[in-house]
């Protein structure tokens, strides 16, 4: 069972499109009322997705962030002073009459860093310690700032219930973060740091993946009839996402090359490009109800673009930043 889940976790680029296809079939073939009934699964799937992720997150790394203030500061400037506004501009241009699609694009840009930030930084032989710090700092700042950005940028186009958004972030980010912290502490106290890393830590990402796939299924099923009536909609969603990720990679690569050494630059790239799409997806559905289905569809498609882009970037890393130093 664990082996199967781990294989699925490593093949999200295929698993997510497959789940999108299943969600589309279910949404078009099943009665509308039964499809709407899927909404009762959203909260349990969200918990299944976020809580295991938070157990893997080492909150203690927040203290370590002060060791490289310049790198962490530049990373968060890119994350919150550049990328959200780029996403907002793309949303205005591509979706002037579909504000909830624009909302999905903005949500995909507002919550930086995930476990994949650390994984891809490792694959590219970047600074893992810096990537871990970025993950904790970026997720915390993103969760605090998301309600403000949504109200500021989207408040005139969609109905943003600030209280509901804050409630959802408390419920699906900070509560699981707190529970995850104490769960992690308990496991480390009982099995030791090495025992936790070896026997327990690898189990949580695959469990979280089940929640991700379930949320993707629900998001597409709720939107299936709209997609069926407007098949060009998926293509319309992919183009601004491709432009967003291309611009993000380009900006982060240039900033990294200009300001930092190879390892730090690679961490900066993955600390600014990899978004926490799982939490963005949960906010879209939980905070905006059925209208959030459009936003959720954009975020579901972003999974495919993000994983593919990250994989190709690893292959090009040496071309951008040079080979790994012989002493590394």
C-alpha positions in Angstrom: 0.0 0.0 0.0 2.7 2.5 1.0 4.8 1.6 -2.1 1.7 2.3 -4.3 1.1 5.7 -2.6 4.8 6.6 -2.9 4.7 5.8 -6.6 1.6 7.9 -7.1 3.3 10.8 -5.2 6.3 10.6 -7.5 4.0 10.6 -10.6 1.7 13.5 -9.9 2.2 14.8 -13.4 0.3 11.7 -14.6 -1.9 11.1 -11.6 -3.5 14.6 -11.5 -4.5 14.6 -15.2 -6.0 11.1 -14.7 -8.0 12.3 -11.7 -9.1 15.3 -13.7 -10.4 13.0 -16.4 -12.2 10.9 -13.9 -13.7 14.0 -12.3 -14.9 15.2 -15.7 -16.5 11.9 -16.5 -18.3 11.7 -13.1 -19.4 15.3 -13.4 -20.9 14.9 -16.8 -22.5 11.4 -16.4 -24.0 11.7 -12.9 -27.0 13.7 -11.9 -26.3 17.4 -10.9 -27.6 17.0 -7.4 -25.3 14.0 -6.8 -22.4 16.0 -8.1 -23.2 18.9 -5.8 -23.2 16.3 -3.0 -19.5 15.9 -3.4 -19.1 19.2 -1.5 -19.5 17.3 1.8 -16.1 15.6 1.0 -14.2 18.9 0.8 -13.5 19.4 4.5 -12.3 15.8 5.2 -10.2 15.8 2.0 -8.7 19.1 3.0 -7.7 17.7 6.4 -6.3 14.6 4.7 -4.3 16.8 2.4 -2.9 19.5 4.8 -2.4 17.8 8.2 0.2 15.2 7.0 2.0 18.0 5.1 2.3 20.0 8.3 3.8 17.1 10.2 6.6 17.1 7.7 7.1 20.8 8.1 9.8 21.7 10.7 8.5 24.9 12.4 11.8 25.2 14.3 13.4 26.3 11.0 11.8 29.7 11.4 14.6 30.5 13.8 17.2 29.6 11.3 15.9 32.1 8.8 17.8 34.9 10.5 21.1 33.3 9.4 20.7 34.6 5.9 18.4 37.6 6.0 19.4 38.9 2.6 18.5 35.7 0.8 15.3 35.2 2.7 14.4 38.9 2.3 14.9 38.9 -1.5 13.0 35.6 -1.8 9.9 37.0 -0.1 10.1 40.3 -2.0 9.8 38.3 -5.2 7.0 36.2 -3.7 4.9 39.1 -2.4 6.0 42.2 -4.2 6.2 40.8 -7.8 4.5 37.5 -8.5 1.0 38.3 -7.1 0.7 41.4 -9.2 1.9 39.6 -12.3 -0.8 37.0 -11.7 -3.4 39.7 -11.1 -2.4 41.4 -14.4 -2.6 38.2 -16.3 -6.0 37.5 -14.8 -7.3 40.9 -15.9 -6.0 40.4 -19.4 -7.1 36.8 -20.0 -10.3 36.7 -17.9 -11.9 40.1 -17.9 -15.4 38.5 -17.8 -14.6 35.4 -15.7 -13.4 36.9 -12.3 -13.3 33.5 -10.6 -10.8 32.2 -13.1 -8.7 35.3 -12.4 -9.1 34.5 -8.7 -7.7 31.0 -9.2 -4.7 32.5 -11.0 -4.1 34.9 -8.1 -4.5 32.2 -5.4 -2.0 30.0 -7.3 0.5 32.9 -6.9 -0.2 33.9 -3.3 0.9 30.8 -1.4 4.6 30.2 -2.1 6.6 27.1 -1.2 5.6 23.5 -0.5 7.5 20.3 0.3 8.4 20.2 -3.4 10.5 23.4 -2.9 12.8 21.3 -0.8 12.7 18.3 -3.0 13.5 20.1 -6.3 16.2 22.2 -4.6 17.8 18.9 -3.6 17.5 17.5 -7.1 19.3 20.6 -8.5 22.0 20.4 -5.8 21.0 23.8 -4.3 21.1 25.0 -0.7 18.7 22.7 1.2 18.9 24.6 4.5 17.8 27.8 2.8 15.0 26.0 1.0 13.6 24.7 4.3 13.7 28.2 5.8 11.9 29.6 2.7 9.2 26.9 2.9 8.3 27.8 6.5 8.6 31.5 6.1 6.9 31.7 2.8 3.9 29.6 3.8 3.5 31.5 7.1 3.6 34.9 5.3 1.4 33.7 2.5 -1.2 32.5 4.9 -1.2 35.9 6.8 -1.2 38.0 3.6 -3.6 36.1 1.4 -6.9 37.6 2.9 -5.4 41.1 2.5 -4.3 40.6 -1.1 -7.7 39.0 -2.1 -9.6 41.9 -0.6 -7.3 44.5 -2.1 -6.9 43.1 -5.6 -10.1 41.1 -6.1 -12.6 42.7 -3.8 -14.2 44.8 -6.6 -14.6 41.8 -8.9 -15.6 38.9 -6.7 -17.4 38.7 -3.3 -14.5 38.3 -0.8 -15.8 37.4 2.6 -12.8 38.3 4.7 -14.1 36.6 7.8 -14.6 33.4 5.8 -11.2 33.5 4.2 -9.5 34.1 7.5 -11.5 31.3 9.1 -10.5 28.9 6.4 -6.8 29.8 6.6 -7.0 29.3 10.4 -8.8 26.0 9.9 -6.7 24.6 7.0 -3.3 26.1 7.7 -2.7 27.2 11.3 -4.7 24.5 13.1 -3.0 21.7 11.1 0.3 23.5 11.5 -0.1 23.5 15.3 -1.4 19.9 15.4 1.4 18.8 13.0 4.0 20.4 15.2 2.9 18.6 18.3 2.5 15.3 16.3 6.0 15.7 15.0 7.4 16.5 18.5 5.7 13.4 19.9 7.0 11.1 17.2 10.6 12.6 17.6 10.4 12.2 21.4 9.3 8.6 21.0 11.4 7.4 18.1 14.3 9.9 18.0 15.1 12.3 15.1 16.7 9.6 13.0 13.8 7.2 13.6 11.3 9.9 12.6 13.2 10.8 9.4 13.7 7.2 8.4 10.4 5.5 9.4 7.8 8.2 9.7 8.6 11.2 7.6 8.4 9.4 4.2 4.8 8.2 5.0 3.2 11.6 5.2 3.6 13.1 1.7 1.8 10.1 0.0 -1.1 10.4 2.5 -1.3 14.1 1.6 -1.3 13.2 -2.1 -4.5 11.3 -1.6 -6.2 14.4 -0.3 -4.8 16.4 -3.3 -6.1 13.9 -5.8 -9.5 13.9 -4.1 -9.7 17.7 -4.1 -8.8 17.8 -7.8 -11.5 15.2 -8.5 -14.1 17.2 -6.7 -13.0 20.5 -8.3 -13.2 19.2 -11.8 -16.5 17.2 -11.2 -18.2 20.4 -9.9 -17.0 22.2 -13.1 -17.5 19.4 -15.6 -20.6 20.6 -17.3 -19.1 24.0 -17.8 -16.0 22.5 -19.3 -18.2 20.2 -21.5 -20.1 23.2 -22.8 -16.9 25.2 -23.3 -14.1 22.8 -24.2 -11.8 25.6 -25.1 -11.9 26.7 -21.5 -9.0 24.4 -20.5 -6.8 25.7 -23.2 -7.7 29.3 -22.2 -6.6 28.5 -18.6 -3.3 26.8 -19.7 -1.9 29.8 -21.6 -1.9 32.4 -18.7 -0.5 29.7 -16.4 2.4 29.0 -18.8 3.1 32.7 -19.0 3.0 33.1 -15.2 5.5 30.2 -14.6 7.7 31.3 -17.5 7.9 34.9 -16.1 8.4 33.6 -12.6 11.3 31.3 -13.6 12.9 34.0 -15.7 12.7 36.7 -12.9 14.0 34.3 -10.2 16.8 33.0 -12.4 18.0 36.5 -13.2 17.8 37.7 -9.6 19.6 34.5 -8.4 22.4 34.9 -11.0 22.9 38.6 -10.2 22.8 38.4 -6.4 23.7 35.0 -5.1 26.1 32.0 -5.4 24.9 28.9 -7.1 23.4 27.0 -4.2 21.5 30.0 -2.8 20.3 31.0 -6.3 18.8 27.6 -6.9 17.0 27.7 -3.5 15.7 31.2 -4.4 14.3 29.9 -7.7 12.4 27.0 -6.2 11.5 29.1 -3.2 9.7 31.6 -5.4 8.3 29.4 -8.2 6.9 26.4 -6.4 3.5 27.3 -5.1 1.5 25.6 -2.4 -1.3 24.6 -4.7 -2.9 22.2 -2.3 -3.7 25.0 0.2 -4.7 27.3 -2.6 -7.1 24.7 -3.9 -8.6 24.2 -0.5 -9.2 27.9 0.0 -10.8 28.2 -3.4 -13.4 25.5 -2.7 -13.9 26.1 1.0 -14.0 29.9 1.1 -15.8 30.6 -2.1 -18.3 27.7 -2.3 -19.7 26.6 -5.7 -18.4 29.8 -7.3 -14.9 28.8 -6.3 -15.1 25.8 -8.7 -13.7 28.0 -11.5 -10.8 29.1 -9.4 -10.2 25.5 -8.3 -10.0 24.4 -11.9 -7.3 26.9 -12.7 -5.3 25.6 -9.6 -5.8 22.0 -10.6 -4.3 22.7 -14.1 -1.5 24.6 -12.4 -0.3 21.3 -10.8 0.5 19.9 -14.2 2.3 23.1 -15.4 4.3 23.4 -12.1 5.6 19.8 -11.9 6.6 19.8 -15.6 8.3 23.2 -15.4 10.2 22.2 -12.2 11.4 18.9 -13.8 12.7 20.7 -17.0 14.4 23.4 -14.9 16.4 20.8 -13.0 17.8 19.6 -16.4 18.8 23.2 -17.3 20.2 24.2 -13.9 23.9 23.7 -14.8 23.4 25.9 -17.9 22.0 28.7 -15.8 24.2 28.6 -12.8 27.2 26.5 -13.8 28.2 23.0 -12.6 28.3 22.0 -9.0 31.7 23.0 -7.5 34.1 20.2 -7.0 34.2 20.8 -3.3 30.4 20.4 -2.9 
